[in-house]
Amino acid sequence: MAEDKFDRGTALTIFGTDRHEDMVALSLSIIIAFLVYLFI
């Protein structure tokens, strides 16, 4: 049985790696959460 390579699911991304995309998403979510905390 051959090992299947992990499929990202889509190639529609502006980032070169999954790790970079995850770090940007994490940073944005922290900023949004902080702004919600400040204004609500």
HUFEN-V759422 format. One record per pair of residues at least 24 apart in sequence whose C-alpha atoms are under 10 Angstrom apart, sorted by the first residue. I is the first residue (numbers start at 1). J is the second residue. Records with the same first field share a line. If there is no record, write none. Layout:
I = J  J
//
This chain:
none
//
